[in-house]
Amino acid sequence: MDEFQKFRDMGYTDAEIQQAIAEIKSEESSGSALQKSFARTQTTAMPVQSANTLVAGQLNQDNLIKWQLELDSILERVEHILRGDKPRMVNGNMLFVPADKDEEKIFNDYGVAEIMRVLTMYLNRNTILSNYDEETINWKVMDFGYEVSDLIFLKYEEMGLDNLEKRKRYPMIVRELVDAVHSGYLRALNGGERDSLRQARTISQSENIPPMGGMGGMPGYGLPRERSVLNPMRYLRGKYA
């Protein structure tokens, strides 16, 4: 009880000292209850909501990135065009209907498979996630145009272009293939696609990082307790709380 004697020496009576201790205990009790209540709201309701938002945001971000890197839909559309399938709108969705007549089918199965085999080597993630300058892209796309044009020209009968009406479509088909590859390479211009994905990831992670703790982002300081500076027993708080 040396601490009591110090306050007696300062002129405080035993009754005043006991009253000060009682005030401290009362404040500590109410403050602890309030702190626990606040902590429960931070560790139960709010994190559940934050977790749901975080998961949903992460899923949406992953879906966006997957869609951005997915080229199957483009290749599928090209294959439909090569087969001569007809686009139709059904219930607001674009569907491709097989051609009714053989003369409407541009390439046979071999021709479609041969062109698609070449095209998949150009339209893929490796291409769009590369880093090319404009001159390199122009040369690559020009070479592709020459090669695919020669391929069809040299094997047009084997590929199903067995009449004049089908062969009339040859220049436009080459143009469509070249444009599709060119668009894919432009996504890799100066590493643009990689930078876009990197920035999207960074923004998503920054937005989804939960706060460190309570108010002000400092753990344990969500509800600062107010204490009277006039109570001489404040420094004994830890001993008698």
C-alpha positions as a printed NumPy array, in Angstrom:
array([[   0.   ,    0.   ,    0.   ],
       [   2.924,    2.328,   -0.567],
       [   0.916,    4.01 ,   -3.299],
       [  -1.816,    4.898,   -0.78 ],
       [   0.734,    6.512,    1.526],
       [   2.054,    8.66 ,   -1.309],
       [  -1.413,   10.101,   -1.848],
       [  -1.923,   10.524,    1.89 ],
       [   1.301,   12.515,    1.936],
       [  -0.139,   14.645,   -0.881],
       [  -3.065,   15.539,    1.384],
       [  -5.742,   13.116,    0.154],
       [  -7.89 ,   11.351,    2.696],
       [  -8.553,    7.599,    2.65 ],
       [ -12.135,    8.287,    1.568],
       [ -10.957,   10.324,   -1.451],
       [  -8.47 ,    7.636,   -2.397],
       [ -11.114,    4.907,   -2.202],
       [ -13.49 ,    7.058,   -4.266],
       [ -10.791,    7.493,   -6.942],
       [ -10.227,    3.733,   -7.101],
       [ -13.978,    3.166,   -7.391],
       [ -14.167,    5.632,  -10.31 ],
       [ -11.353,    3.816,  -12.083],
       [ -13.027,    0.442,  -11.692],
       [ -16.344,    1.834,  -12.912],
       [ -14.737,    3.406,  -15.988],
       [ -12.74 ,    0.284,  -16.726],
       [ -15.855,   -1.892,  -16.451],
       [ -18.006,    0.267,  -18.717],
       [ -15.134,    0.864,  -21.099],
       [ -14.37 ,   -2.855,  -21.313],
       [ -18.005,   -3.676,  -22.064],
       [ -18.151,   -0.992,  -24.74 ],
       [ -14.862,   -2.149,  -26.209],
       [ -16.052,   -5.765,  -26.332],
       [ -19.308,   -4.731,  -27.991],
       [ -17.428,   -2.734,  -30.589],
       [ -14.995,   -5.601,  -31.126],
       [ -17.87 ,   -8.01 ,  -31.754],
       [ -19.277,   -5.775,  -34.456],
       [ -15.848,   -5.595,  -36.058],
       [ -15.134,   -9.319,  -35.909],
       [ -18.563,  -10.722,  -36.757],
       [ -20.97 ,   -8.644,  -38.823],
       [ -18.613,   -6.336,  -40.64 ],
       [ -15.983,   -8.947,  -41.623],
       [ -18.721,  -11.26 ,  -42.933],
       [ -19.945,   -8.504,  -45.17 ],
       [ -16.391,   -7.562,  -46.111],
       [ -15.542,  -11.197,  -46.799],
       [ -18.566,  -11.609,  -49.059],
       [ -17.684,   -8.415,  -50.886],
       [ -14.059,   -9.504,  -51.146],
       [ -14.974,  -12.928,  -52.514],
       [ -17.493,  -11.488,  -54.961],
       [ -15.018,   -8.858,  -56.104],
       [ -12.314,  -11.465,  -56.504],
       [ -14.603,  -13.746,  -58.5  ],
       [ -15.703,  -10.891,  -60.728],
       [ -12.105,   -9.89 ,  -61.265],
       [ -11.083,  -13.463,  -62.049],
       [ -13.995,  -13.821,  -64.467],
       [ -13.021,  -10.587,  -66.185],
       [  -9.409,  -11.682,  -66.568],
       [ -10.458,  -15.115,  -67.791],
       [ -12.784,  -13.535,  -70.335],
       [ -10.062,  -11.116,  -71.411],
       [  -7.583,  -13.938,  -72.045],
       [ -10.081,  -16.392,  -73.501],
       [  -9.826,  -16.6  ,  -77.299],
       [ -11.967,  -19.689,  -77.849],
       [ -15.025,  -17.607,  -78.75 ],
       [ -13.078,  -15.844,  -81.503],
       [ -11.758,  -19.106,  -82.898],
       [ -15.229,  -20.626,  -82.716],
       [ -16.69 ,  -17.765,  -84.743],
       [ -13.953,  -18.128,  -87.355],
       [ -14.658,  -21.847,  -87.648],
       [ -18.361,  -21.169,  -88.228],
       [ -17.485,  -18.705,  -90.975],
       [ -15.138,  -21.165,  -92.665],
       [ -17.846,  -23.817,  -92.641],
       [ -20.371,  -21.426,  -94.154],
       [ -22.689,  -21.51 ,  -91.136],
       [ -25.367,  -18.827,  -91.053],
       [ -25.74 ,  -16.462,  -88.078],
       [ -29.204,  -16.306,  -86.522],
       [ -30.612,  -14.331,  -83.589],
       [ -32.553,  -16.645,  -81.274],
       [ -34.02 ,  -15.156,  -78.066],
       [ -31.501,  -12.346,  -78.175],
       [ -28.528,  -14.689,  -78.634],
       [ -26.377,  -15.114,  -81.716],
       [ -26.413,  -18.69 ,  -82.961],
       [ -24.834,  -20.247,  -86.035],
       [ -26.984,  -22.578,  -88.102],
       [ -25.314,  -25.089,  -90.472],
       [ -25.8  ,  -24.424,  -94.171],
       [ -28.608,  -26.367,  -95.811],
       [ -26.926,  -26.901,  -99.155],
       [ -23.483,  -28.28 ,  -99.929],
       [ -22.68 ,  -25.381, -102.25 ],
       [ -23.14 ,  -23.017,  -99.291],
       [ -20.46 ,  -24.837,  -97.309],
       [ -17.249,  -22.986,  -98.133],
       [ -14.614,  -25.451,  -96.888],
       [ -14.882,  -29.148,  -96.192],
       [ -13.815,  -30.677,  -92.867],
       [ -10.222,  -31.019,  -93.994],
       [ -10.056,  -27.409,  -95.149],
       [ -11.537,  -26.101,  -91.915],
       [  -9.192,  -28.22 ,  -89.787],
       [  -6.126,  -27.12 ,  -91.772],
       [  -6.872,  -23.42 ,  -91.459],
       [  -7.83 ,  -23.683,  -87.808],
       [  -4.606,  -25.558,  -87.066],
       [  -2.618,  -22.623,  -88.429],
       [  -4.834,  -19.974,  -86.834],
       [  -4.541,  -21.383,  -83.322],
       [  -0.785,  -20.862,  -83.505],
       [  -1.38 ,  -17.125,  -83.903],
       [  -4.492,  -16.451,  -81.816],
       [  -3.528,  -17.612,  -78.333],
       [  -2.516,  -16.217,  -74.944],
       [   1.15 ,  -16.435,  -75.789],
       [   0.601,  -13.95 ,  -78.607],
       [  -1.571,  -11.379,  -76.848],
       [   0.593,  -11.417,  -73.709],
       [   3.789,  -10.801,  -75.659],
       [   5.525,   -7.469,  -76.191],
       [   5.883,   -6.394,  -79.832],
       [   6.62 ,   -3.073,  -81.426],
       [   4.531,   -1.88 ,  -84.35 ],
       [   7.088,   -2.777,  -87.   ],
       [   7.373,   -6.363,  -85.775],
       [   3.604,   -6.739,  -85.745],
       [   3.304,   -5.443,  -89.297],
       [   5.931,   -7.87 ,  -90.568],
       [   4.432,  -10.858,  -88.76 ],
       [   0.902,  -10.152,  -89.96 ],
       [   2.079,   -9.565,  -93.531],
       [   3.968,  -12.866,  -93.528],
       [   0.896,  -14.626,  -92.174],
       [  -1.258,  -13.128,  -94.931],
       [   1.111,  -14.328,  -97.647],
       [   1.428,  -17.821,  -96.191],
       [  -2.261,  -18.461,  -95.54 ],
       [  -3.1  ,  -17.115,  -98.997],
       [  -0.596,  -19.501, -100.6  ],
       [  -1.839,  -22.4  ,  -98.482],
       [  -5.428,  -21.999,  -99.654],
       [  -4.417,  -21.3  , -103.255],
       [  -2.235,  -24.408, -103.501],
       [  -4.716,  -26.754, -101.812],
       [  -8.09 ,  -25.209, -102.674],
       [  -9.548,  -28.359, -104.233],
       [  -8.535,  -30.557, -101.308],
       [  -9.995,  -27.971,  -98.962],
       [ -13.393,  -27.984, -100.615],
       [ -13.249,  -24.937, -102.922],
       [ -14.329,  -27.114, -105.821],
       [ -16.448,  -24.672, -107.789],
       [ -16.256,  -21.101, -109.016],
       [ -18.82 ,  -19.711, -106.588],
       [ -16.827,  -20.924, -103.597],
       [ -13.544,  -19.662, -105.009],
       [ -15.035,  -16.18 , -105.359],
       [ -15.023,  -15.993, -101.577],
       [ -11.311,  -16.715, -101.367],
       [ -10.052,  -13.048, -101.235],
       [ -12.54 ,  -12.059,  -98.528],
       [ -11.755,  -15.132,  -96.418],
       [  -8.041,  -14.314,  -96.522],
       [  -8.817,  -10.725,  -95.53 ],
       [ -10.934,  -11.871,  -92.574],
       [  -8.209,  -14.212,  -91.329],
       [  -5.53 ,  -11.535,  -91.636],
       [  -7.668,   -8.988,  -89.777],
       [  -8.355,  -11.459,  -86.957],
       [  -4.647,  -12.144,  -86.481],
       [  -3.78 ,   -8.466,  -86.773],
       [  -6.266,   -7.576,  -84.03 ],
       [  -4.731,  -10.251,  -81.798],
       [  -1.212,   -8.909,  -82.304],
       [  -2.318,   -5.341,  -81.639],
       [  -3.274,   -6.408,  -78.13 ],
       [   0.422,   -7.179,  -77.611],
       [   1.575,   -3.789,  -78.932],
       [   4.237,   -2.579,  -76.47 ],
       [   3.001,   -5.152,  -73.945],
       [  -0.374,   -3.41 ,  -73.653],
       [  -2.353,   -6.489,  -72.655],
       [   0.088,   -7.438,  -69.895],
       [   0.072,   -3.901,  -68.49 ],
       [  -3.725,   -3.83 ,  -68.55 ],
       [  -3.991,   -7.07 ,  -66.569],
       [  -1.315,   -5.957,  -64.114],
       [  -3.101,   -2.667,  -63.436],
       [  -6.448,   -4.425,  -63.022],
       [  -4.909,   -6.811,  -60.486],
       [  -3.29 ,   -3.967,  -58.558],
       [  -6.508,   -1.934,  -58.394],
       [  -8.518,   -4.983,  -57.328],
       [  -6.101,   -5.88 ,  -54.539],
       [  -5.956,   -2.282,  -53.303],
       [  -9.748,   -1.981,  -53.173],
       [ -10.233,   -5.32 ,  -51.396],
       [  -7.658,   -4.902,  -48.6  ],
       [  -9.648,   -4.615,  -45.33 ],
       [  -8.678,   -1.965,  -42.731],
       [  -6.115,   -2.874,  -40.106],
       [  -8.432,   -2.499,  -37.155],
       [ -10.658,    0.161,  -35.721],
       [ -10.928,    3.842,  -36.507],
       [  -7.853,    5.352,  -38.045],
       [  -6.627,    1.957,  -39.248],
       [  -4.757,    1.324,  -35.985],
       [  -5.514,   -2.021,  -34.296],
       [  -6.876,   -1.683,  -30.781],
       [  -7.713,    2.005,  -31.104],
       [ -11.264,    1.73 ,  -32.395],
       [ -12.841,    3.432,  -29.363],
       [ -10.399,    5.623,  -27.426],
       [ -11.464,    5.941,  -23.795],
       [ -11.752,    9.373,  -22.235],
       [ -10.291,    9.774,  -18.778],
       [ -10.219,   12.725,  -16.456],
       [  -6.749,   14.132,  -16.035],
       [  -7.713,   15.427,  -12.599],
       [  -7.932,   12.007,  -10.979],
       [  -4.611,   11.47 ,   -9.158],
       [  -5.017,    7.686,   -9.274],
       [  -4.74 ,    7.344,  -13.044],
       [  -1.321,    5.77 ,  -13.003],
       [  -2.655,    3.051,  -10.668],
       [  -5.205,    2.017,  -13.281],
       [  -3.365,   -1.149,  -14.215],
       [  -2.986,   -2.228,  -10.594],
       [  -6.586,   -1.784,   -9.509],
       [  -8.514,   -2.27 ,  -12.833]])
